[in-house]
Amino acid sequence: MRTEIMEFIKQNEEWHQFIRKQPIWYRKLSRDPHAFEQFQISSLHFHQKTIPHKIESFSNRLQFASFMLGMLQSMNKGE
């Protein structure tokens, strides 16, 4: 693998973890260094940092907060 690509990966902890857990990317980047953008996108998906993942996470937290608020309201009505 090219040294500059390896340096980029070592500077970013998430990329470093991703390449250790998905060693096929080491081979892909060794053969085609221009696939680095695809590597970055795959890493975002792996770490669930894409916009759809963030929206889903926010939605789940909002649903949980709504559920808890409903529970508190129903407990207050029972008193």
C-alpha positions in Angstrom: 0.0 0.0 0.0 1.2 3.5 -0.7 2.7 5.2 2.3 0.7 8.4 1.9 -2.6 6.4 2.0 -1.4 4.4 5.1 -0.5 7.7 6.8 -4.0 9.1 6.1 -5.5 5.9 7.6 -3.3 6.0 10.7 -4.2 9.7 11.3 -7.9 8.8 11.5 -8.8 6.3 14.3 -12.1 5.3 12.7 -10.4 4.4 9.4 -7.7 2.5 11.3 -10.3 0.5 13.2 -12.2 -0.1 10.0 -9.3 -1.4 8.0 -8.3 -3.7 10.9 -11.8 -5.2 11.0 -12.2 -5.3 7.2 -8.8 -6.3 5.9 -10.1 -6.7 2.4 -9.8 -3.0 2.1 -6.1 -3.2 2.7 -5.8 -5.4 -0.4 -8.2 -3.2 -2.4 -6.2 -0.1 -1.6 -2.9 -1.8 -2.3 -4.2 -2.7 -5.8 -6.1 0.5 -6.5 -5.2 3.5 -4.5 -7.9 5.5 -6.2 -10.5 3.5 -4.3 -9.8 5.6 -1.2 -13.0 7.5 -1.6 -15.0 4.2 -1.6 -13.0 3.2 1.5 -14.1 6.4 3.3 -17.8 5.9 2.3 -17.6 2.2 3.5 -16.1 3.4 6.8 -18.9 5.8 7.3 -21.5 3.1 6.8 -19.6 0.7 9.1 -19.5 3.3 11.9 -23.1 4.4 11.1 -22.1 8.0 10.5 -24.1 8.6 7.4 -26.9 11.1 7.3 -29.6 8.3 7.2 -28.0 6.6 10.2 -28.0 9.9 12.1 -31.6 10.6 11.3 -32.6 7.1 12.4 -30.7 7.5 15.6 -32.4 10.9 16.3 -35.8 9.4 15.5 -35.3 6.5 17.9 -34.3 8.9 20.7 -37.3 11.1 19.9 -39.6 8.1 20.0 -38.1 7.0 23.3 -38.5 10.5 24.8 -42.2 10.6 23.6 -42.8 7.2 25.2 -41.3 8.3 28.5 -43.3 11.5 28.5 -46.5 9.4 27.8 -45.6 7.2 30.7 -45.1 10.2 33.0 -48.4 11.7 32.0 -50.3 8.4 32.5 -48.7 8.1 36.0 -49.8 11.6 36.9 -53.4 11.0 35.8 -53.6 7.9 38.0 -52.9 9.9 41.2 
